[in-house]
Amino acid sequence: MTDDEWRPGPRTSNIAVASRTALAERPSPGQSGQPYGHGYYGSQPGKPGFAGFDEAACLAELERELDSSLFSPEPSITEQDVYATLGPQAGEMLRTLDIDVDELIRLINAETTLLPPIEEVDAASDAEQAAEQPEQQKVTPAQKWKHRFLKGAVMAVLMSLAGGGVALAMNKSVTINIDGKERVVSTFGTTVGDVLEDAGIKVGPHDALSLAPHAEIGDNGVIKLERGRLLTVIQDGEQQQTWVRATKVRDALVQLGKSNLVAQGAWISAPQDGDVPLKGMILEIKTLKKIKLVDGGEKPQTVQTHAVTVEEFLKAKGIKLGPKDKVEDGLSRKLKDGSSVYITRTGTFTIQVKEPIEPPVKEIKDNTLEAGKTKVVEEGRAGLALVTYKVTKKNNVEIARKEIDKKILREAKERVVRVGTKIDDASVWDRLAQCESGGNWTINTGNGYYGGLQFNKGTWDAYGGGAYAEYPHQATREQQIAVATKLRDANGGYGAWPHCSAKLGLPR
């Protein structure tokens, strides 16, 4: 057991043991028939057995709890101190032992009796304690010293004078159990507080003591002391400090009400059978969580983790992010059971594709070929190019493609095609009439234009229309076409009908 575990207070000397040892070496009264064998004892005759000495009464008085304020504040031992120690039966004890007060004081001060020095009391602490006490109950350092050590000195002298009966009767064996480790001490103390003080053991504000400090303790008594330990618990990133009286991590978790977390798969930073140091420790707990992971275009999956943050989770799973990838709500977000992690993958890369090059087409107009018909003269040949694209994908879906390079592997060969321009007159005039008059060859609009091809009276007469009818709409379809053909040929095209010829693509 270490000194740290016992947490001893400042000590001077064991007065009872030292005094008893020193005086026990001297002959007790009645042992030699001579005076006490030392100049300090005087010339008193020996009194074998000390008949009439009430040992039980003396023992009862010496075992009572002493009041520090009863002692003299003087730094030396006084008559007041002797009577405060011996109590109401002081006179009877001294008469029975045939010794007066002054002689007893001389014996206590004898060179063979070891007395501790008066302990210096911190002025601030002393003032603080004094402020808490009524004026008549203030205790000086000398009174505290006498309260603690004088009883042992008196008992040592009485043991020598009375053959050791009183002092030995007051000596008791007490077991002190500190955090499960036992230590047996011999003591003259009457209360738990006395025994602990004699053993140099201090009780901290967070320690648990059984029995109470003021409780009386007898021979073979047991005192149980459980030391408080400051535990800093960090659970899923949240820190809390609390005191426990456990020496093992497992017991500390029970005291904190967190043992169920271990059963649920939580990670603990220390082994459960590990020790909790007296100075305390930091204990980290990471609960087990189920997380929904959606990584880009991949299928969603449910995974388990002890990670506290998204960043820690990705690192634990070996998931790396690209420069343009994003995590919803950021990497520092704390996770809890049932959380979801969404990763948007945005990647840019280049690809090379071989693409055909369509051959250019050369058209040759052919008036021997009906309009709308074509004839391939030379097939030509498609070329081939190696094209480099910059492609951008989001969650495995292409969202953009840009050509950044093109290399011609094979040139395309020209394709030659003859395009027909020959028009069937009847068909052309019907289409033109459809455009001009809606295909109505007998229409008289009343605006000066007549028939299917909308002749005016002057043009009709100028090109021989009067030979068929006075007005164009009175002539037949064929007669109107005959006059229109003369007009077309005279103008070299269908320019007399500018709007519809342009619409129909007729030469003008």
C-alpha positions in Angstrom: 0.0 0.0 0.0 1.5 3.4 -1.0 1.6 6.6 0.9 -0.6 8.1 -1.7 -3.3 5.5 -1.1 -3.3 6.2 2.7 -3.1 9.9 2.2 -1.3 10.6 5.5 -1.4 14.0 7.2 1.6 15.8 8.8 2.9 13.8 11.8 5.4 14.5 14.5 5.9 11.4 16.7 3.8 8.7 18.3 3.7 10.1 21.8 1.9 7.2 23.4 4.4 4.6 22.1 7.5 6.7 22.6 6.6 7.7 26.2 5.5 4.2 27.1 8.8 2.8 25.7 10.9 5.4 27.5 9.2 5.0 30.9 8.8 1.2 30.7 12.5 0.8 30.9 12.4 2.3 34.5 11.4 0.1 37.5 7.7 0.6 38.4 6.7 1.3 42.0 6.8 -1.9 44.0 9.3 -3.6 41.7 12.5 -2.7 43.6 11.4 -1.4 47.0 13.5 1.7 46.1 12.3 5.1 45.3 11.3 5.5 41.6 14.9 5.0 40.5 15.2 8.5 39.0 15.8 11.9 40.5 12.5 13.1 39.1 10.5 10.7 41.1 11.8 11.9 44.5 12.1 9.7 47.7 8.7 8.1 47.7 8.4 4.6 49.1 7.3 1.9 46.7 3.6 0.8 46.9 3.3 -2.7 45.6 0.0 -3.2 43.8 -1.3 0.3 44.6 -4.2 -1.1 46.7 -7.3 1.0 46.3 -6.6 2.3 42.8 -9.9 2.3 40.9 -8.5 1.2 37.5 -11.9 1.0 35.8 -12.8 4.5 36.8 -9.5 5.9 35.7 -9.9 4.1 32.4 -13.3 5.6 31.9 -12.1 9.1 32.5 -9.1 8.8 30.2 -11.2 7.4 27.4 -13.7 10.2 27.4 -13.6 12.8 24.5 -11.6 15.8 25.5 -12.5 19.4 24.8 -9.6 21.5 23.4 -10.9 24.6 25.1 -10.4 23.1 28.6 -6.6 23.2 28.1 -4.4 26.2 28.9 -3.4 28.3 26.0 0.1 28.5 27.5 2.8 26.7 25.4 4.0 24.8 28.5 2.1 22.1 30.4 0.2 23.5 33.4 -1.9 22.3 36.3 -5.0 23.2 34.3 -3.9 20.8 31.5 -3.4 17.9 33.9 -6.8 18.3 35.4 -8.4 18.7 31.9 -6.8 15.4 30.9 -7.6 13.4 34.1 -11.1 14.8 34.6 -13.1 14.9 37.8 -11.3 12.0 39.4 -7.9 13.7 39.0 -7.4 14.3 42.7 -8.3 10.7 43.6 -6.0 9.3 40.9 -3.0 11.4 42.1 -3.7 10.5 45.8 -3.9 6.8 44.9 -0.6 7.0 43.0 0.9 9.2 45.8 2.0 11.9 43.3 1.1 15.6 43.2 0.4 17.7 40.1 3.8 19.3 40.0 5.6 16.0 40.2 3.4 14.6 37.4 4.3 17.7 35.2 8.0 17.1 35.9 7.6 13.5 34.9 5.9 14.5 31.7 8.6 17.0 30.9 11.3 14.5 31.8 14.2 14.0 29.3 13.1 10.4 28.9 9.7 11.4 27.7 9.5 12.4 24.0 7.1 15.2 23.3 6.4 16.5 19.8 6.9 20.2 18.9 3.9 22.4 18.7 2.8 22.4 15.1 2.7 25.8 13.3 -0.9 26.6 12.3 -1.4 28.6 9.1 -2.5 32.1 10.1 -5.1 32.3 7.5 -6.5 28.9 8.3 -6.5 29.6 12.0 -8.2 32.9 11.5 -10.8 31.2 9.3 -11.5 28.6 11.9 -11.6 31.2 14.7 -14.2 33.2 12.8 -16.5 30.1 12.7 -16.4 29.7 16.5 -18.0 31.8 19.3 -15.5 34.1 21.1 -15.5 31.9 24.2 -14.7 28.7 22.2 -11.7 29.9 20.2 -8.9 27.4 20.4 -5.2 28.3 20.2 -2.5 26.2 18.6 -1.2 25.2 22.0 -4.6 24.0 23.1 -4.9 21.9 19.9 -1.5 20.4 20.5 -2.3 19.5 24.1 -5.6 18.0 23.1 -3.8 15.8 20.6 -0.7 14.7 22.5 -1.1 15.3 26.2 -3.4 12.4 26.9 -0.7 10.0 25.5 2.0 11.6 27.7 -0.2 11.3 30.8 -1.0 7.7 30.0 2.7 6.9 29.5 3.5 8.2 33.0 0.5 6.5 34.6 1.5 3.3 32.9 4.9 3.5 34.6 3.5 4.5 38.0 0.6 1.9 38.0 2.5 -0.9 36.4 0.9 -0.3 33.0 -2.5 -1.5 33.8 -4.4 1.7 33.0 -2.6 2.5 29.8 -2.6 -1.0 28.5 -6.3 -1.3 29.1 -6.9 1.8 27.0 -4.7 0.5 24.1 -6.9 -1.1 21.4 -6.4 -2.8 18.0 -8.4 -1.3 15.2 -8.5 -2.3 11.5 -8.6 0.5 9.0 -9.9 -0.6 5.6 -9.1 1.8 2.8 -10.5 0.9 -0.6 -10.4 -2.7 0.3 -6.9 -2.8 1.7 -6.6 -3.4 5.4 -4.2 -2.0 8.0 -4.2 -2.8 11.7 -3.2 -0.1 14.1 -2.8 0.1 17.9 -4.3 3.2 19.3 -5.4 4.9 22.5 -8.1 6.9 20.5 -11.7 6.7 21.6 -13.4 7.8 18.4 -13.0 7.0 14.7 -11.6 10.5 14.2 -9.0 10.0 17.0 -7.9 6.7 15.4 -7.5 8.2 11.9 -5.7 11.2 13.3 -3.3 9.1 15.2 -2.7 7.0 12.0 -2.1 10.2 10.0 -5.1 9.6 7.8 -7.2 12.5 6.5 -10.7 12.1 5.2 -11.4 14.1 2.0 -14.7 15.9 1.3 -15.6 13.3 -1.4 -14.5 10.3 0.7 -17.0 7.9 2.3 -16.3 7.0 5.9 -18.0 4.3 8.0 -18.2 4.8 11.0 -18.8 8.6 11.4 -15.8 10.5 12.8 -17.4 11.2 16.1 -18.5 7.5 16.6 -16.8 5.6 19.4 -14.5 2.8 18.4 -13.6 -0.2 20.6 -11.0 -3.0 20.5 -11.0 -5.0 17.3 -13.2 -2.3 15.7 -13.2 -1.8 11.9 -13.1 1.6 10.1 -14.0 1.6 6.4 -12.8 4.4 4.2 -13.6 4.7 0.5 -11.5 7.4 -1.3 -13.2 9.7 -3.7 -11.8 9.9 -7.2 -12.5 12.6 -9.7 -13.6 11.1 -13.0 -13.7 13.2 -16.2 -16.1 11.4 -18.5 -16.2 12.3 -22.2 -19.2 10.6 -23.8 -19.6 11.2 -27.5 -17.7 14.5 -27.3 -19.6 15.8 -24.2 -17.5 16.3 -21.1 -18.7 15.9 -17.5 -16.7 15.7 -14.2 -18.0 13.6 -11.3 -16.7 12.0 -8.2 -16.8 8.2 -7.7 -15.7 5.9 -4.9 -14.6 3.0 -7.1 -11.2 1.5 -7.6 -12.0 -0.3 -10.9 -13.4 1.2 -14.1 -16.2 -1.4 -14.2 -17.4 -0.3 -10.7 -17.1 3.4 -11.7 -19.3 2.8 -14.7 -21.9 1.2 -12.5 -21.8 4.2 -10.1 -22.3 6.5 -13.0 -25.2 4.5 -14.4 -23.4 3.8 -17.7 -22.7 0.1 -17.4 -25.6 -0.5 -19.9 -23.6 1.3 -22.6 -20.9 -1.4 -22.4 -23.6 -4.1 -22.9 -24.8 -2.1 -25.9 -21.4 -2.2 -27.6 -19.9 1.1 -26.5 -16.2 1.7 -26.8 -14.4 2.5 -23.5 -10.9 4.1 -23.5 -9.8 2.0 -20.5 -10.2 -1.7 -19.8 -13.1 -2.5 -17.5 -10.8 -4.3 -15.0 -8.4 -1.4 -15.0 -7.7 0.7 -11.9 -9.1 4.1 -11.3 -6.1 6.1 -9.8 -6.6 8.0 -6.6 -5.7 11.2 -8.5 -8.6 10.5 -10.9 -8.6 9.9 -14.6 -10.1 10.8 -18.0 -12.5 8.1 -19.3 -13.8 8.4 -22.9 -16.9 6.6 -24.0 -18.1 6.3 -27.6 -21.5 4.7 -28.0 -22.3 2.3 -30.9 -24.4 3.9 -33.6 -26.2 2.8 -36.7 -25.6 5.2 -39.6 -27.2 5.4 -43.0 -24.4 6.1 -45.6 -25.3 7.4 -49.1 -22.0 7.7 -51.1 -22.5 9.4 -54.4 -24.5 7.3 -56.8 -23.9 4.1 -54.8 -26.7 2.2 -53.2 -27.5 3.4 -49.6 -26.2 1.1 -46.9 -26.5 0.9 -43.1 -23.2 0.7 -41.1 -22.2 0.6 -37.4 -19.6 2.9 -35.9 -18.3 4.4 -32.7 -17.3 7.6 -34.4 -18.3 10.9 -32.8 -18.2 13.1 -35.9 -18.7 12.6 -39.7 -15.0 13.3 -40.3 -14.0 10.5 -37.8 -16.6 8.2 -39.4 -15.2 8.7 -42.9 -11.6 8.1 -41.6 -12.6 5.0 -39.8 -14.3 3.6 -42.9 -11.4 4.6 -45.2 -13.7 6.8 -47.3 -11.8 9.5 -49.1 -13.2 12.7 -50.6 -12.2 14.3 -53.9 -11.5 18.1 -54.1 -15.0 18.8 -55.4 -16.8 16.2 -53.3 -19.1 17.5 -50.5 -20.7 16.1 -47.4 -24.1 17.3 -46.4 -24.0 19.4 -43.2 -20.2 19.3 -43.1 -17.5 17.1 -41.6 -17.7 18.4 -38.0 -21.3 17.4 -37.5 -21.8 15.0 -34.5 -23.3 11.7 -35.1 -26.0 9.9 -33.1 -27.8 6.6 -33.5 -29.9 6.8 -36.7 -28.0 9.7 -38.4 -27.5 9.8 -42.1 -24.3 10.7 -44.0 -24.8 12.0 -47.6 -21.8 12.4 -49.9 -22.1 14.2 -53.2 -19.4 13.0 -55.6 -18.4 15.6 -58.3 -15.6 14.4 -60.5 -14.0 15.9 -63.6 -12.0 13.7 -66.0 -11.0 13.5 -69.7 -11.9 10.8 -72.2 -10.8 10.2 -75.8 -13.4 9.0 -78.4 -12.9 8.0 -82.1 -15.7 9.7 -84.0 -16.6 9.5 -87.7 -16.3 12.7 -89.9 -19.2 13.0 -92.3 -18.0 13.6 -95.9 -18.9 17.0 -97.4 -21.6 16.9 -100.1 -21.3 18.6 -103.5 -24.7 19.1 -105.2 -25.0 19.6 -108.9 -28.4 20.9 -110.2 -29.8 18.8 -113.1 -32.8 20.2 -115.0 -33.3 16.9 -116.7 -34.1 15.4 -113.3 -37.4 16.0 -111.8 -37.4 18.5 -109.0 -37.1 16.8 -105.6 -35.1 13.9 -106.9 -31.4 13.3 -106.4 -28.8 11.0 -107.9 -25.5 10.1 -106.3 -22.6 10.5 -108.6 -19.8 9.7 -106.2 -20.4 8.0 -102.8 -17.4 9.7 -101.1 -16.0 8.3 -97.7 -16.4 9.3 -94.1 -13.3 10.5 -92.2 -12.2 9.6 -88.7 -11.2 11.8 -85.8 -9.8 11.2 -82.2 -11.7 13.7 -80.0 -10.7 14.5 -76.4 -13.5 15.6 -74.0 -13.5 17.0 -70.5 -16.4 15.2 -68.7 -18.0 16.3 -65.4 -20.1 13.8 -63.4 -22.2 14.2 -60.3 -23.1 11.1 -58.3 -22.0 9.0 -61.4 -24.3 11.0 -63.7 -22.7 13.0 -66.5 -23.7 16.6 -66.3 -21.3 18.3 -68.7 -19.0 17.4 -71.6 -16.6 19.8 -73.4 -14.4 19.1 -76.4 -10.8 20.2 -75.6 -8.9 18.5 -78.5 -9.5 16.9 -81.9 -7.0 15.0 -84.1 -7.9 14.0 -87.6 -7.0 10.4 -88.2 -8.4 10.1 -91.8 -9.7 12.9 -94.1 -13.3 12.6 -95.4 -13.8 12.2 -99.2 -16.4 14.5 -101.0 -19.8 13.0 -101.9 -21.2 14.2 -105.3 -25.0 14.3 -105.8 -27.1 15.5 -108.7 -30.2 17.4 -107.7 -33.2 17.5 -110.1 -34.8 20.9 -111.0 -37.2 19.9 -113.8 -40.7 20.9 -112.9 -44.0 19.5 -114.5 -45.9 22.6 -115.8 -49.4 21.3 -114.8 -48.3 20.5 -111.4 -46.5 23.9 -111.0 -49.5 26.0 -112.1 -51.8 24.1 -109.8 -49.5 24.8 -106.9 -49.2 28.4 -107.9 -53.0 28.7 -108.2 -53.4 27.1 -104.8 -51.1 29.8 -103.4 -52.7 32.7 -105.3 -56.4 31.9 -105.1 -56.8 28.9 -103.0 -57.0 26.8 -106.2 -60.2 28.5 -107.4 -59.9 29.0 -111.2 -63.3 30.9 -111.4 -62.8 33.4 -108.6 -63.6 37.1 -109.1 -62.3 38.9 -106.0 -63.6 42.3 -107.0 -60.2 43.8 -106.5 -59.2 43.8 -110.2 -57.6 40.4 -110.2 -59.3 37.4 -111.7 -59.1 33.6 -112.0 -56.9 31.0 -110.4 -53.6 32.8 -111.3 -55.1 36.3 -110.4 -54.5 38.0 -113.8 -55.5 41.7 -114.0 -57.5 42.7 -117.1 -54.5 44.5 -118.8 -52.1 41.5 -118.5 -54.8 39.1 -119.7 -55.5 41.0 -122.8 -51.8 41.7 -123.5 -50.9 38.0 -123.7 -53.8 36.9 -125.8 -56.4 36.1 -123.1 -59.1 38.0 -125.0 -59.1 35.2 -127.5 -60.5 32.9 -124.9 -62.8 35.1 -122.7 -63.3 38.7 -121.8 -62.1 38.2 -118.2 -59.7 35.5 -116.9 -62.1 33.9 -114.5 -64.5 33.2 -117.4 -61.8 31.1 -119.2 -61.1 27.5 -118.5 -58.1 26.2 -116.3 -56.2 25.2 -119.4 -56.8 28.5 -121.2 -55.6 30.4 -118.1 -52.5 28.2 -117.9 -51.8 28.9 -121.7 -51.8 32.6 -121.1 -49.7 32.2 -117.9 -47.1 30.2 -119.8 -46.6 33.0 -122.3 -46.2 35.5 -119.5 -43.6 33.2 -117.7 -41.6 32.6 -120.9 -41.6 36.3 -121.7 -40.2 37.2 -118.2 -37.9 34.2 -118.0 -39.5 32.9 -114.8 -42.3 33.2 -112.4 -41.5 36.7 -111.3 -45.0 37.9 -112.2 -46.1 36.1 -109.1 -43.4 37.3 -106.7 -44.8 36.2 -103.4 -46.0 32.7 -104.3 -43.1 31.9 -106.5 -40.7 32.7 -103.7 -42.8 30.7 -101.3 -42.8 27.7 -103.7 -39.2 28.1 -104.6 -39.9 28.6 -108.3 -37.3 30.3 -110.5 -38.1 34.0 -111.0 
